[in-house]
Amino acid sequence: MFAAPLFIMGSTVATIWAALLDLVYGRRFSDLILYWFVALVGFFVGQALADIAGLRWLLLGQVHIVEGTVACGAAMALARWLKSG
């Protein structure tokens, strides 16, 4: 399920999203580390759920870009909300 190209592409997409969120909302280096970790977990949870559900909306090889990005964004939004509150 998590082959090397899938892991590299998924990690790259999640890292880009985490960097963008940190660029807008981050204040410290620890924020970047938190957003990056949460983005990775969220993206791969979205990837796994899309595989289980059999969704095939926008695939780049084996990477579910839409589902991974949505789960990544939801996880980072939740982390930001929990961090601020």
C-alpha positions in Angstrom: 0.0 0.0 0.0 2.8 2.5 0.8 5.4 1.9 -1.9 8.4 4.2 -2.1 7.2 6.5 -5.0 3.9 6.8 -3.2 5.6 7.8 0.0 7.9 10.3 -1.6 5.1 12.0 -3.6 2.7 12.0 -0.7 5.4 13.4 1.7 6.2 16.1 -0.9 2.6 17.2 -1.2 2.1 17.2 2.5 5.3 19.1 3.1 4.2 21.8 0.6 0.9 22.2 2.3 2.5 22.4 5.8 5.0 25.0 4.5 2.2 27.1 3.1 0.2 27.0 6.3 3.3 27.9 8.3 4.1 30.7 6.0 0.6 32.2 6.6 0.0 31.3 10.3 3.3 30.1 11.8 5.1 32.1 14.4 7.8 29.7 15.6 9.9 26.9 14.3 7.9 24.5 16.5 4.8 25.5 14.5 6.4 24.3 11.3 7.3 20.9 12.9 3.8 20.5 14.2 2.1 21.4 10.9 4.5 19.1 9.0 3.9 16.1 11.2 0.1 16.6 11.2 0.1 17.2 7.4 2.0 13.9 6.8 -0.4 11.9 9.1 -3.4 13.6 7.6 -2.3 13.1 4.0 -1.6 9.4 4.5 -4.9 8.8 6.4 -6.7 10.4 3.4 -4.7 8.2 1.1 -5.5 5.0 3.0 -9.2 6.0 3.3 -9.4 6.6 -0.5 -7.8 3.2 -1.1 -10.2 1.5 1.2 -13.2 3.3 -0.3 -12.0 2.7 -3.9 -12.1 6.3 -4.9 -10.4 7.2 -8.1 -11.0 11.0 -8.6 -7.6 12.5 -9.3 -4.8 10.0 -9.2 -1.2 10.7 -9.8 0.2 7.2 -10.1 -1.1 5.7 -6.9 -1.3 9.0 -5.0 -4.9 10.3 -4.3 -4.2 14.0 -4.6 -7.7 15.3 -3.8 -8.5 12.9 -0.9 -5.0 13.3 0.6 -5.1 17.1 0.3 -8.6 17.3 1.9 -7.6 15.1 4.8 -4.3 17.0 5.1 -6.1 20.3 5.3 -8.6 19.0 7.8 -5.9 17.7 10.0 -3.9 20.9 9.9 -7.0 23.0 10.5 -7.8 20.8 13.5 -4.3 21.1 14.8 -4.3 24.9 14.4 -7.7 25.1 16.2 -6.6 22.9 19.1 -3.3 24.9 19.4 -5.0 28.2 19.5 -7.8 27.1 21.9 
